[in-house]
Amino acid sequence: MPRRLNGYLTVKGAAEFLGVSAETLRNWDRSAKLTPRRHPVNGYRLYEKNELEAMLLRVEGRSAPEARPGRAGAVGDEGGER
């Protein structure tokens, strides 16, 4: 069975998760506020859900818990963001 990219979100999924636009995420990428990984085959941006959760906690003024491997997250066929 092929290994899935669990725990990662596409630009669209990450934007929905954070409540911002996809363009905002791309701007944060350019200004190094968030650092996405790249899909190994198609080069699309992928955001680690754990990092996004930690960012939300920082914004809310709470400390982020330790990252836990295997957390839920999905990569869909949402688009061609590069």
C-alpha positions in Angstrom: 0.0 0.0 0.0 1.5 3.4 -0.9 2.4 5.7 1.9 0.2 8.8 2.2 1.2 12.3 3.2 -0.8 12.2 6.4 -0.4 15.2 8.7 0.0 17.6 5.7 -2.4 20.1 4.2 -2.4 21.8 0.8 -2.5 25.5 0.5 -6.3 25.4 0.2 -6.7 23.1 3.2 -4.2 25.1 5.3 -5.9 28.4 4.5 -9.3 27.0 5.5 -7.8 25.5 8.7 -6.3 28.9 9.7 -9.2 31.0 8.4 -7.1 33.0 5.9 -6.9 33.2 2.2 -4.6 31.0 0.1 -2.8 34.2 -1.0 -2.1 35.1 2.6 -0.4 31.8 3.1 1.7 32.4 0.0 2.7 35.8 1.3 3.6 34.3 4.7 5.7 31.8 2.7 7.6 34.6 0.9 8.1 36.5 4.2 9.2 33.3 6.0 6.4 33.4 8.6 5.5 29.9 7.6 7.7 27.4 5.9 5.8 24.8 3.8 7.4 21.6 2.6 7.1 20.6 -1.1 5.3 17.6 -2.5 8.1 15.3 -3.8 6.4 14.7 -7.1 4.4 17.8 -8.1 6.2 20.5 -6.1 3.0 21.8 -4.5 3.2 23.5 -1.1 2.3 21.3 1.9 1.9 22.6 5.4 2.3 20.4 8.5 -0.9 20.4 10.5 1.1 20.3 13.7 2.9 23.6 12.8 -0.4 25.2 11.9 -2.0 24.1 15.2 1.1 25.5 17.1 0.7 28.8 15.2 -2.9 29.1 16.2 -2.0 28.5 19.8 0.7 31.2 19.7 -1.8 33.6 18.2 -4.3 32.8 21.0 -1.5 33.3 23.5 -1.1 29.7 24.6 2.0 27.6 24.4 2.1 24.9 21.8 2.2 21.3 22.9 4.9 19.0 21.8 4.4 17.8 18.2 3.0 14.4 18.0 3.7 12.2 15.0 0.8 10.5 13.2 -1.7 13.3 13.8 -4.7 13.5 11.5 -4.5 15.6 8.4 -5.1 15.1 4.7 -3.8 16.0 1.4 -6.5 16.3 -1.2 -6.7 17.1 -4.9 -7.5 20.7 -4.1 -5.4 22.4 -6.7 -2.3 23.4 -8.5 -0.7 25.7 -6.0 3.0 26.1 -6.6 
